[in-house]
Amino acid sequence: MAEGGDDLELKDIGQGALPEEDDPNAARTAADLQAVFDIPVHVSAVLGKANMQVSQLLKLGRGAVIELDRKVGEAIDIYVNNRLVARGEVVVVEDRLGVTMTEIIKGGRQG
């Protein structure tokens, strides 16, 4: 599991997905997944959520502030294809925002 800012590797994602030791097909490796490496996925980092009525939404203008359900410093949710897979922290990389994964969610729930 990738904790404390460690780099996420294929072995972390596939944990538990490969056959058990006593399985005759246990010789499989990450190379067996080569066929899926080029499949695009949608990754979202959600800072927080807010609920509002359409009338409130229509009143928003430039510079409006929407209060989210998260506090400063609280972990953000990371979704892959709308499935929660990890939590992390926002980081700055040169002049861009990024996300450091701090926790991998096993058996992610729908968000």
C-alpha distance (Angstrom), angle and dihedral (degrees) to the residues before:
residue distance angle dihedral
M1 . . .
A2 3.81 . .
E3 3.78 105.7 .
G4 3.78 133.4 161.9
G5 3.80 96.2 20.0
D6 3.83 97.2 -51.3
D7 3.79 114.9 154.5
L8 3.80 114.1 -94.8
E9 3.79 111.8 -119.8
L10 3.78 134.1 -172.9
K11 3.81 90.5 -105.3
D12 3.83 88.9 61.1
I13 3.80 93.6 51.4
G14 3.80 94.4 45.8
Q15 3.80 97.3 45.7
G16 3.77 108.5 136.7
A17 3.80 92.0 7.5
L18 3.80 96.6 90.8
P19 3.83 120.9 78.8
E20 3.79 120.3 -85.3
E21 3.82 121.3 -100.6
D22 3.83 93.3 -102.3
D23 3.83 91.9 52.5
P24 3.85 113.6 104.8
N25 3.82 88.4 -133.5
A26 3.84 92.3 55.1
A27 3.82 91.2 115.7
R28 3.82 90.0 80.2
T29 3.78 116.8 121.8
A30 3.79 138.6 -172.5
A31 3.81 87.2 -85.2
D32 3.82 86.9 71.2
L33 3.81 86.9 69.0
Q34 3.82 92.7 56.6
A35 3.82 91.0 109.2
V36 3.82 92.3 64.7
F37 3.83 98.8 43.7
D38 3.83 93.5 94.3
I39 3.82 96.4 48.5
P40 3.81 109.0 114.4
V41 3.81 118.9 -127.5
H42 3.81 130.9 -169.6
V43 3.82 112.9 -121.2
S44 3.82 120.3 -166.3
A45 3.79 129.1 -177.0
V46 3.81 108.3 -158.3
L47 3.80 115.5 -155.9
G48 3.79 92.5 -172.4
K49 3.79 144.7 -54.1
A50 3.79 137.2 -109.0
N51 3.80 133.7 -170.8
M52 3.78 121.6 -145.8
Q53 3.76 140.6 155.7
V54 3.79 120.9 -102.2
S55 3.82 89.2 -113.3
Q56 3.82 89.8 57.8
L57 3.80 91.2 46.5
L58 3.81 91.8 52.6
K59 3.82 90.6 53.1
L60 3.80 92.5 58.2
G61 3.76 115.6 108.1
R62 3.76 138.5 175.7
G63 3.79 110.3 -50.0
A64 3.80 94.3 20.0
V65 3.79 115.6 147.4
I66 3.80 121.3 -138.6
E67 3.79 114.6 -160.3
L68 3.80 111.5 -134.2
D69 3.80 128.9 -152.5
R70 3.83 93.4 -112.6
K71 3.77 132.2 83.3
V72 3.79 125.5 -132.0
G73 3.82 109.3 -82.2
E74 3.80 94.1 18.4
A75 3.82 115.8 132.2
I76 3.80 118.0 -94.5
D77 3.80 124.6 -136.0
I78 3.81 120.3 -112.7
Y79 3.79 116.9 -155.2
V80 3.81 129.6 -169.3
N81 3.81 112.7 -162.8
N82 3.84 89.5 -14.7
R83 3.80 92.7 -54.3
L84 3.80 119.7 118.1
V85 3.81 106.0 -120.6
A86 3.80 105.6 156.9
R87 3.79 149.1 -0.7
G88 3.75 124.3 -131.8
E89 3.77 151.6 154.1
V90 3.78 131.0 -97.7
V91 3.81 113.8 -111.6
V92 3.80 134.1 179.8
V93 3.81 117.0 -124.2
E94 3.81 109.4 -171.4
D95 3.82 101.5 -54.4
R96 3.83 97.6 -21.8
L97 3.78 135.6 81.8
G98 3.77 119.7 -117.2
V99 3.78 139.8 170.5
T100 3.79 129.4 -120.4
M101 3.81 112.9 -154.7
T102 3.78 111.1 -130.7
E103 3.80 100.3 169.1
I104 3.81 133.4 25.7
I105 3.80 113.4 -145.8
K106 3.80 111.8 -140.9
G107 3.80 114.6 -146.2
G108 3.82 90.8 7.7
R109 3.78 117.5 -144.1
Q110 3.79 125.2 -129.3
G111 3.78 114.8 -94.3
